[in-house]
Amino acid sequence: MVLVAPALAEKRLGRGRRDVKLIPYHRFEITSALPQIEALHAIASRIEERKWFRITAMSAANDERFSGTVADNKFSISRIMGYRNSFAPVIEGEISEGGRFSRIQITMRPSISVAIFLGFICLIFLPIFMVMAPVVLVAVFVYAMVMLGFWVEANKIEQTLRRIFKAM
């Protein structure tokens, strides 16, 4: 007698469960019903050129607007938001052929300026951690601020990309 229910349950649990991550870095893969060329067109149609200064209002229409570049089968983008979030992720993706489907591998990471900021905070506060307890509270606050800003946006972006690519 073969029992398949536990295997199915594990598969479903793995999809819906969020693992707690201690660093602002997220990698995942989307299997899309779209062929590779259509998946490229789907993301390219929502990408605008990068600008140093952009005025936008908060709107649900901004959820599927990105700025960045598409080259060959890769893209590097960031979401256009109607508000400021310095900790929002930079999205890099690669679309590969998978028969009639396509596989999109996506990596979300903080921008270089945020990584430098975090490194600077760690270098400054690390020696002081040993001496003063209130400084630890400041470091915990900065860490929580970065994590909250990153993961709120990362979850929104992941859902949006799954919609754009018509994830299976």
PyMOL commands that place a pseudoatom at each C-alpha (Angstrom):
pseudoatom trace, name=CA, resn=MET, resi=1, chain=A, elem=C, hetatm=0, pos=[0.000, 0.000, 0.000]
pseudoatom trace, name=CA, resn=VAL, resi=2, chain=A, elem=C, hetatm=0, pos=[1.386, 3.403, -1.029]
pseudoatom trace, name=CA, resn=LEU, resi=3, chain=A, elem=C, hetatm=0, pos=[0.467, 6.529, 0.859]
pseudoatom trace, name=CA, resn=VAL, resi=4, chain=A, elem=C, hetatm=0, pos=[0.838, 9.742, -1.123]
pseudoatom trace, name=CA, resn=ALA, resi=5, chain=A, elem=C, hetatm=0, pos=[-1.023, 12.136, 1.167]
pseudoatom trace, name=CA, resn=PRO, resi=6, chain=A, elem=C, hetatm=0, pos=[2.020, 13.019, 3.328]
pseudoatom trace, name=CA, resn=ALA, resi=7, chain=A, elem=C, hetatm=0, pos=[4.081, 13.793, 0.222]
pseudoatom trace, name=CA, resn=LEU, resi=8, chain=A, elem=C, hetatm=0, pos=[1.311, 16.017, -1.134]
pseudoatom trace, name=CA, resn=ALA, resi=9, chain=A, elem=C, hetatm=0, pos=[0.925, 17.727, 2.221]
pseudoatom trace, name=CA, resn=GLU, resi=10, chain=A, elem=C, hetatm=0, pos=[4.650, 18.451, 2.407]
pseudoatom trace, name=CA, resn=LYS, resi=11, chain=A, elem=C, hetatm=0, pos=[4.606, 19.873, -1.122]
pseudoatom trace, name=CA, resn=ARG, resi=12, chain=A, elem=C, hetatm=0, pos=[1.694, 22.196, -0.289]
pseudoatom trace, name=CA, resn=LEU, resi=13, chain=A, elem=C, hetatm=0, pos=[3.202, 23.207, 3.034]
pseudoatom trace, name=CA, resn=GLY, resi=14, chain=A, elem=C, hetatm=0, pos=[6.470, 24.091, 1.333]
pseudoatom trace, name=CA, resn=ARG, resi=15, chain=A, elem=C, hetatm=0, pos=[4.719, 26.505, -1.038]
pseudoatom trace, name=CA, resn=GLY, resi=16, chain=A, elem=C, hetatm=0, pos=[2.676, 28.386, 1.502]
pseudoatom trace, name=CA, resn=ARG, resi=17, chain=A, elem=C, hetatm=0, pos=[5.134, 28.593, 4.385]
pseudoatom trace, name=CA, resn=ARG, resi=18, chain=A, elem=C, hetatm=0, pos=[7.398, 31.614, 4.790]
pseudoatom trace, name=CA, resn=ASP, resi=19, chain=A, elem=C, hetatm=0, pos=[10.812, 30.952, 6.228]
pseudoatom trace, name=CA, resn=VAL, resi=20, chain=A, elem=C, hetatm=0, pos=[12.158, 33.603, 8.549]
pseudoatom trace, name=CA, resn=LYS, resi=21, chain=A, elem=C, hetatm=0, pos=[15.302, 35.045, 7.038]
pseudoatom trace, name=CA, resn=LEU, resi=22, chain=A, elem=C, hetatm=0, pos=[17.765, 37.074, 9.032]
pseudoatom trace, name=CA, resn=ILE, resi=23, chain=A, elem=C, hetatm=0, pos=[19.241, 38.953, 6.092]
pseudoatom trace, name=CA, resn=PRO, resi=24, chain=A, elem=C, hetatm=0, pos=[17.507, 41.036, 3.421]
pseudoatom trace, name=CA, resn=TYR, resi=25, chain=A, elem=C, hetatm=0, pos=[18.094, 38.652, 0.518]
pseudoatom trace, name=CA, resn=HIS, resi=26, chain=A, elem=C, hetatm=0, pos=[15.432, 36.597, -1.276]
pseudoatom trace, name=CA, resn=ARG, resi=27, chain=A, elem=C, hetatm=0, pos=[15.782, 34.039, -4.093]
pseudoatom trace, name=CA, resn=PHE, resi=28, chain=A, elem=C, hetatm=0, pos=[12.897, 32.186, -5.647]
pseudoatom trace, name=CA, resn=GLU, resi=29, chain=A, elem=C, hetatm=0, pos=[11.809, 30.601, -8.911]
pseudoatom trace, name=CA, resn=ILE, resi=30, chain=A, elem=C, hetatm=0, pos=[8.604, 31.053, -10.880]
pseudoatom trace, name=CA, resn=THR, resi=31, chain=A, elem=C, hetatm=0, pos=[7.367, 28.473, -13.349]
pseudoatom trace, name=CA, resn=SER, resi=32, chain=A, elem=C, hetatm=0, pos=[5.337, 30.374, -15.910]
pseudoatom trace, name=CA, resn=ALA, resi=33, chain=A, elem=C, hetatm=0, pos=[2.734, 29.195, -18.386]
pseudoatom trace, name=CA, resn=LEU, resi=34, chain=A, elem=C, hetatm=0, pos=[4.180, 31.735, -20.821]
pseudoatom trace, name=CA, resn=PRO, resi=35, chain=A, elem=C, hetatm=0, pos=[6.937, 30.748, -23.279]
pseudoatom trace, name=CA, resn=GLN, resi=36, chain=A, elem=C, hetatm=0, pos=[10.271, 32.499, -22.781]
pseudoatom trace, name=CA, resn=ILE, resi=37, chain=A, elem=C, hetatm=0, pos=[9.730, 35.207, -25.406]
pseudoatom trace, name=CA, resn=GLU, resi=38, chain=A, elem=C, hetatm=0, pos=[6.252, 36.055, -24.098]
pseudoatom trace, name=CA, resn=ALA, resi=39, chain=A, elem=C, hetatm=0, pos=[7.556, 36.185, -20.526]
pseudoatom trace, name=CA, resn=LEU, resi=40, chain=A, elem=C, hetatm=0, pos=[10.242, 38.656, -21.677]
pseudoatom trace, name=CA, resn=HIS, resi=41, chain=A, elem=C, hetatm=0, pos=[7.578, 40.783, -23.376]
pseudoatom trace, name=CA, resn=ALA, resi=42, chain=A, elem=C, hetatm=0, pos=[5.356, 40.612, -20.277]
pseudoatom trace, name=CA, resn=ILE, resi=43, chain=A, elem=C, hetatm=0, pos=[8.038, 42.114, -18.037]
pseudoatom trace, name=CA, resn=ALA, resi=44, chain=A, elem=C, hetatm=0, pos=[9.474, 44.468, -20.677]
pseudoatom trace, name=CA, resn=SER, resi=45, chain=A, elem=C, hetatm=0, pos=[6.056, 46.043, -21.235]
pseudoatom trace, name=CA, resn=ARG, resi=46, chain=A, elem=C, hetatm=0, pos=[6.013, 47.152, -17.586]
pseudoatom trace, name=CA, resn=ILE, resi=47, chain=A, elem=C, hetatm=0, pos=[9.541, 48.563, -17.431]
pseudoatom trace, name=CA, resn=GLU, resi=48, chain=A, elem=C, hetatm=0, pos=[10.361, 52.242, -17.841]
pseudoatom trace, name=CA, resn=GLU, resi=49, chain=A, elem=C, hetatm=0, pos=[13.823, 53.733, -18.115]
pseudoatom trace, name=CA, resn=ARG, resi=50, chain=A, elem=C, hetatm=0, pos=[15.658, 54.562, -14.903]
pseudoatom trace, name=CA, resn=LYS, resi=51, chain=A, elem=C, hetatm=0, pos=[15.461, 58.184, -13.764]
pseudoatom trace, name=CA, resn=TRP, resi=52, chain=A, elem=C, hetatm=0, pos=[17.315, 59.917, -10.970]
pseudoatom trace, name=CA, resn=PHE, resi=53, chain=A, elem=C, hetatm=0, pos=[14.244, 61.893, -9.986]
pseudoatom trace, name=CA, resn=ARG, resi=54, chain=A, elem=C, hetatm=0, pos=[10.666, 60.741, -10.456]
pseudoatom trace, name=CA, resn=ILE, resi=55, chain=A, elem=C, hetatm=0, pos=[7.444, 62.223, -9.133]
pseudoatom trace, name=CA, resn=THR, resi=56, chain=A, elem=C, hetatm=0, pos=[4.730, 59.621, -8.588]
pseudoatom trace, name=CA, resn=ALA, resi=57, chain=A, elem=C, hetatm=0, pos=[1.584, 59.462, -6.530]
pseudoatom trace, name=CA, resn=MET, resi=58, chain=A, elem=C, hetatm=0, pos=[0.462, 56.508, -4.470]
pseudoatom trace, name=CA, resn=SER, resi=59, chain=A, elem=C, hetatm=0, pos=[-1.739, 54.383, -6.694]
pseudoatom trace, name=CA, resn=ALA, resi=60, chain=A, elem=C, hetatm=0, pos=[-2.611, 50.744, -7.254]
pseudoatom trace, name=CA, resn=ALA, resi=61, chain=A, elem=C, hetatm=0, pos=[-1.445, 51.270, -10.862]
pseudoatom trace, name=CA, resn=ASN, resi=62, chain=A, elem=C, hetatm=0, pos=[2.129, 51.579, -9.555]
pseudoatom trace, name=CA, resn=ASP, resi=63, chain=A, elem=C, hetatm=0, pos=[2.134, 47.956, -8.388]
pseudoatom trace, name=CA, resn=GLU, resi=64, chain=A, elem=C, hetatm=0, pos=[3.065, 46.708, -11.846]
pseudoatom trace, name=CA, resn=ARG, resi=65, chain=A, elem=C, hetatm=0, pos=[5.383, 49.556, -12.882]
pseudoatom trace, name=CA, resn=PHE, resi=66, chain=A, elem=C, hetatm=0, pos=[9.118, 49.019, -12.742]
pseudoatom trace, name=CA, resn=SER, resi=67, chain=A, elem=C, hetatm=0, pos=[12.217, 50.931, -13.783]
pseudoatom trace, name=CA, resn=GLY, resi=68, chain=A, elem=C, hetatm=0, pos=[15.277, 49.177, -15.102]
pseudoatom trace, name=CA, resn=THR, resi=69, chain=A, elem=C, hetatm=0, pos=[16.631, 47.270, -18.045]
pseudoatom trace, name=CA, resn=VAL, resi=70, chain=A, elem=C, hetatm=0, pos=[15.999, 44.075, -19.987]
pseudoatom trace, name=CA, resn=ALA, resi=71, chain=A, elem=C, hetatm=0, pos=[18.856, 42.518, -21.938]
pseudoatom trace, name=CA, resn=ASP, resi=72, chain=A, elem=C, hetatm=0, pos=[18.776, 39.145, -23.689]
pseudoatom trace, name=CA, resn=ASN, resi=73, chain=A, elem=C, hetatm=0, pos=[16.950, 36.914, -21.215]
pseudoatom trace, name=CA, resn=LYS, resi=74, chain=A, elem=C, hetatm=0, pos=[17.871, 38.861, -18.052]
pseudoatom trace, name=CA, resn=PHE, resi=75, chain=A, elem=C, hetatm=0, pos=[16.376, 41.857, -16.331]
pseudoatom trace, name=CA, resn=SER, resi=76, chain=A, elem=C, hetatm=0, pos=[17.407, 44.207, -13.530]
pseudoatom trace, name=CA, resn=ILE, resi=77, chain=A, elem=C, hetatm=0, pos=[14.555, 46.280, -12.150]
pseudoatom trace, name=CA, resn=SER, resi=78, chain=A, elem=C, hetatm=0, pos=[13.149, 48.086, -9.142]
pseudoatom trace, name=CA, resn=ARG, resi=79, chain=A, elem=C, hetatm=0, pos=[9.514, 48.874, -8.422]
pseudoatom trace, name=CA, resn=ILE, resi=80, chain=A, elem=C, hetatm=0, pos=[8.207, 52.403, -9.002]
pseudoatom trace, name=CA, resn=MET, resi=81, chain=A, elem=C, hetatm=0, pos=[6.481, 53.390, -5.782]
pseudoatom trace, name=CA, resn=GLY, resi=82, chain=A, elem=C, hetatm=0, pos=[4.365, 56.379, -4.860]
pseudoatom trace, name=CA, resn=TYR, resi=83, chain=A, elem=C, hetatm=0, pos=[6.294, 56.691, -1.599]
pseudoatom trace, name=CA, resn=ARG, resi=84, chain=A, elem=C, hetatm=0, pos=[9.901, 56.567, -0.491]
pseudoatom trace, name=CA, resn=ASN, resi=85, chain=A, elem=C, hetatm=0, pos=[11.381, 53.304, 0.745]
pseudoatom trace, name=CA, resn=SER, resi=86, chain=A, elem=C, hetatm=0, pos=[15.166, 53.308, 0.663]
pseudoatom trace, name=CA, resn=PHE, resi=87, chain=A, elem=C, hetatm=0, pos=[15.224, 49.671, 1.724]
pseudoatom trace, name=CA, resn=ALA, resi=88, chain=A, elem=C, hetatm=0, pos=[13.123, 48.380, -1.198]
pseudoatom trace, name=CA, resn=PRO, resi=89, chain=A, elem=C, hetatm=0, pos=[14.830, 45.519, -3.048]
pseudoatom trace, name=CA, resn=VAL, resi=90, chain=A, elem=C, hetatm=0, pos=[16.600, 45.554, -6.370]
pseudoatom trace, name=CA, resn=ILE, resi=91, chain=A, elem=C, hetatm=0, pos=[15.227, 42.705, -8.485]
pseudoatom trace, name=CA, resn=GLU, resi=92, chain=A, elem=C, hetatm=0, pos=[17.394, 40.681, -10.843]
pseudoatom trace, name=CA, resn=GLY, resi=93, chain=A, elem=C, hetatm=0, pos=[15.926, 37.903, -12.905]
pseudoatom trace, name=CA, resn=GLU, resi=94, chain=A, elem=C, hetatm=0, pos=[16.774, 35.404, -15.596]
pseudoatom trace, name=CA, resn=ILE, resi=95, chain=A, elem=C, hetatm=0, pos=[14.211, 33.753, -17.848]
pseudoatom trace, name=CA, resn=SER, resi=96, chain=A, elem=C, hetatm=0, pos=[15.076, 30.346, -19.244]
pseudoatom trace, name=CA, resn=GLU, resi=97, chain=A, elem=C, hetatm=0, pos=[13.287, 28.028, -21.649]
pseudoatom trace, name=CA, resn=GLY, resi=98, chain=A, elem=C, hetatm=0, pos=[11.469, 25.083, -20.144]
pseudoatom trace, name=CA, resn=GLY, resi=99, chain=A, elem=C, hetatm=0, pos=[9.657, 23.414, -23.060]
pseudoatom trace, name=CA, resn=ARG, resi=100, chain=A, elem=C, hetatm=0, pos=[6.321, 25.134, -23.553]
pseudoatom trace, name=CA, resn=PHE, resi=101, chain=A, elem=C, hetatm=0, pos=[6.824, 26.907, -20.251]
pseudoatom trace, name=CA, resn=SER, resi=102, chain=A, elem=C, hetatm=0, pos=[9.501, 29.189, -18.880]
pseudoatom trace, name=CA, resn=ARG, resi=103, chain=A, elem=C, hetatm=0, pos=[11.406, 29.279, -15.617]
pseudoatom trace, name=CA, resn=ILE, resi=104, chain=A, elem=C, hetatm=0, pos=[12.167, 32.630, -14.066]
pseudoatom trace, name=CA, resn=GLN, resi=105, chain=A, elem=C, hetatm=0, pos=[14.847, 32.760, -11.391]
pseudoatom trace, name=CA, resn=ILE, resi=106, chain=A, elem=C, hetatm=0, pos=[14.587, 35.932, -9.335]
pseudoatom trace, name=CA, resn=THR, resi=107, chain=A, elem=C, hetatm=0, pos=[16.926, 37.427, -6.766]
pseudoatom trace, name=CA, resn=MET, resi=108, chain=A, elem=C, hetatm=0, pos=[15.975, 40.337, -4.533]
pseudoatom trace, name=CA, resn=ARG, resi=109, chain=A, elem=C, hetatm=0, pos=[18.657, 42.161, -2.618]
pseudoatom trace, name=CA, resn=PRO, resi=110, chain=A, elem=C, hetatm=0, pos=[19.114, 45.608, -1.093]
pseudoatom trace, name=CA, resn=SER, resi=111, chain=A, elem=C, hetatm=0, pos=[20.701, 48.358, -3.152]
pseudoatom trace, name=CA, resn=ILE, resi=112, chain=A, elem=C, hetatm=0, pos=[24.443, 48.951, -2.855]
pseudoatom trace, name=CA, resn=SER, resi=113, chain=A, elem=C, hetatm=0, pos=[23.890, 52.159, -0.863]
pseudoatom trace, name=CA, resn=VAL, resi=114, chain=A, elem=C, hetatm=0, pos=[21.816, 50.276, 1.749]
pseudoatom trace, name=CA, resn=ALA, resi=115, chain=A, elem=C, hetatm=0, pos=[24.467, 47.534, 1.987]
pseudoatom trace, name=CA, resn=ILE, resi=116, chain=A, elem=C, hetatm=0, pos=[27.169, 50.200, 2.539]
pseudoatom trace, name=CA, resn=PHE, resi=117, chain=A, elem=C, hetatm=0, pos=[24.961, 51.904, 5.147]
pseudoatom trace, name=CA, resn=LEU, resi=118, chain=A, elem=C, hetatm=0, pos=[24.472, 48.634, 7.039]
pseudoatom trace, name=CA, resn=GLY, resi=119, chain=A, elem=C, hetatm=0, pos=[28.181, 47.860, 6.889]
pseudoatom trace, name=CA, resn=PHE, resi=120, chain=A, elem=C, hetatm=0, pos=[28.999, 51.318, 8.210]
pseudoatom trace, name=CA, resn=ILE, resi=121, chain=A, elem=C, hetatm=0, pos=[26.491, 50.974, 11.063]
pseudoatom trace, name=CA, resn=CYS, resi=122, chain=A, elem=C, hetatm=0, pos=[27.973, 47.594, 11.992]
pseudoatom trace, name=CA, resn=LEU, resi=123, chain=A, elem=C, hetatm=0, pos=[31.546, 48.930, 11.959]
pseudoatom trace, name=CA, resn=ILE, resi=124, chain=A, elem=C, hetatm=0, pos=[30.650, 51.922, 14.095]
pseudoatom trace, name=CA, resn=PHE, resi=125, chain=A, elem=C, hetatm=0, pos=[28.417, 50.169, 16.617]
pseudoatom trace, name=CA, resn=LEU, resi=126, chain=A, elem=C, hetatm=0, pos=[30.217, 46.831, 16.970]
pseudoatom trace, name=CA, resn=PRO, resi=127, chain=A, elem=C, hetatm=0, pos=[32.981, 48.109, 19.297]
pseudoatom trace, name=CA, resn=ILE, resi=128, chain=A, elem=C, hetatm=0, pos=[30.445, 50.116, 21.299]
pseudoatom trace, name=CA, resn=PHE, resi=129, chain=A, elem=C, hetatm=0, pos=[28.180, 47.054, 21.794]
pseudoatom trace, name=CA, resn=MET, resi=130, chain=A, elem=C, hetatm=0, pos=[30.599, 45.732, 24.387]
pseudoatom trace, name=CA, resn=VAL, resi=131, chain=A, elem=C, hetatm=0, pos=[30.376, 48.901, 26.498]
pseudoatom trace, name=CA, resn=MET, resi=132, chain=A, elem=C, hetatm=0, pos=[26.902, 50.412, 26.298]
pseudoatom trace, name=CA, resn=ALA, resi=133, chain=A, elem=C, hetatm=0, pos=[23.534, 48.624, 26.344]
pseudoatom trace, name=CA, resn=PRO, resi=134, chain=A, elem=C, hetatm=0, pos=[21.455, 51.555, 24.882]
pseudoatom trace, name=CA, resn=VAL, resi=135, chain=A, elem=C, hetatm=0, pos=[23.531, 51.411, 21.707]
pseudoatom trace, name=CA, resn=VAL, resi=136, chain=A, elem=C, hetatm=0, pos=[22.309, 47.843, 21.230]
pseudoatom trace, name=CA, resn=LEU, resi=137, chain=A, elem=C, hetatm=0, pos=[18.757, 49.192, 21.162]
pseudoatom trace, name=CA, resn=VAL, resi=138, chain=A, elem=C, hetatm=0, pos=[19.691, 51.638, 18.399]
pseudoatom trace, name=CA, resn=ALA, resi=139, chain=A, elem=C, hetatm=0, pos=[21.295, 48.839, 16.385]
pseudoatom trace, name=CA, resn=VAL, resi=140, chain=A, elem=C, hetatm=0, pos=[18.233, 46.613, 16.864]
pseudoatom trace, name=CA, resn=PHE, resi=141, chain=A, elem=C, hetatm=0, pos=[16.004, 49.491, 15.726]
pseudoatom trace, name=CA, resn=VAL, resi=142, chain=A, elem=C, hetatm=0, pos=[18.089, 50.072, 12.577]
pseudoatom trace, name=CA, resn=TYR, resi=143, chain=A, elem=C, hetatm=0, pos=[18.092, 46.330, 11.815]
pseudoatom trace, name=CA, resn=ALA, resi=144, chain=A, elem=C, hetatm=0, pos=[14.298, 46.116, 12.300]
pseudoatom trace, name=CA, resn=MET, resi=145, chain=A, elem=C, hetatm=0, pos=[13.780, 49.168, 10.076]
pseudoatom trace, name=CA, resn=VAL, resi=146, chain=A, elem=C, hetatm=0, pos=[15.843, 47.667, 7.252]
pseudoatom trace, name=CA, resn=MET, resi=147, chain=A, elem=C, hetatm=0, pos=[14.198, 44.254, 7.527]
pseudoatom trace, name=CA, resn=LEU, resi=148, chain=A, elem=C, hetatm=0, pos=[10.669, 45.666, 7.643]
pseudoatom trace, name=CA, resn=GLY, resi=149, chain=A, elem=C, hetatm=0, pos=[11.284, 47.996, 4.688]
pseudoatom trace, name=CA, resn=PHE, resi=150, chain=A, elem=C, hetatm=0, pos=[12.827, 45.198, 2.624]
pseudoatom trace, name=CA, resn=TRP, resi=151, chain=A, elem=C, hetatm=0, pos=[10.430, 42.328, 3.384]
pseudoatom trace, name=CA, resn=VAL, resi=152, chain=A, elem=C, hetatm=0, pos=[7.204, 44.325, 3.023]
pseudoatom trace, name=CA, resn=GLU, resi=153, chain=A, elem=C, hetatm=0, pos=[8.271, 45.343, -0.476]
pseudoatom trace, name=CA, resn=ALA, resi=154, chain=A, elem=C, hetatm=0, pos=[9.746, 41.927, -1.324]
pseudoatom trace, name=CA, resn=ASN, resi=155, chain=A, elem=C, hetatm=0, pos=[6.431, 40.221, -0.591]
pseudoatom trace, name=CA, resn=LYS, resi=156, chain=A, elem=C, hetatm=0, pos=[4.479, 42.746, -2.691]
pseudoatom trace, name=CA, resn=ILE, resi=157, chain=A, elem=C, hetatm=0, pos=[6.932, 42.386, -5.566]
pseudoatom trace, name=CA, resn=GLU, resi=158, chain=A, elem=C, hetatm=0, pos=[6.878, 38.588, -5.457]
pseudoatom trace, name=CA, resn=GLN, resi=159, chain=A, elem=C, hetatm=0, pos=[3.074, 38.549, -5.703]
pseudoatom trace, name=CA, resn=THR, resi=160, chain=A, elem=C, hetatm=0, pos=[3.162, 41.089, -8.545]
pseudoatom trace, name=CA, resn=LEU, resi=161, chain=A, elem=C, hetatm=0, pos=[5.774, 39.118, -10.496]
pseudoatom trace, name=CA, resn=ARG, resi=162, chain=A, elem=C, hetatm=0, pos=[3.778, 35.916, -10.079]
pseudoatom trace, name=CA, resn=ARG, resi=163, chain=A, elem=C, hetatm=0, pos=[0.762, 37.737, -11.547]
pseudoatom trace, name=CA, resn=ILE, resi=164, chain=A, elem=C, hetatm=0, pos=[2.765, 39.242, -14.431]
pseudoatom trace, name=CA, resn=PHE, resi=165, chain=A, elem=C, hetatm=0, pos=[4.359, 35.924, -15.385]
pseudoatom trace, name=CA, resn=LYS, resi=166, chain=A, elem=C, hetatm=0, pos=[1.132, 33.961, -14.833]
pseudoatom trace, name=CA, resn=ALA, resi=167, chain=A, elem=C, hetatm=0, pos=[2.767, 31.602, -12.374]
pseudoatom trace, name=CA, resn=MET, resi=168, chain=A, elem=C, hetatm=0, pos=[1.590, 28.022, -12.219]
for i in range(1, 168): cmd.bond("trace and resi %d" % i, "trace and resi %d" % (i + 1))
show_as sticks, trace
zoom trace
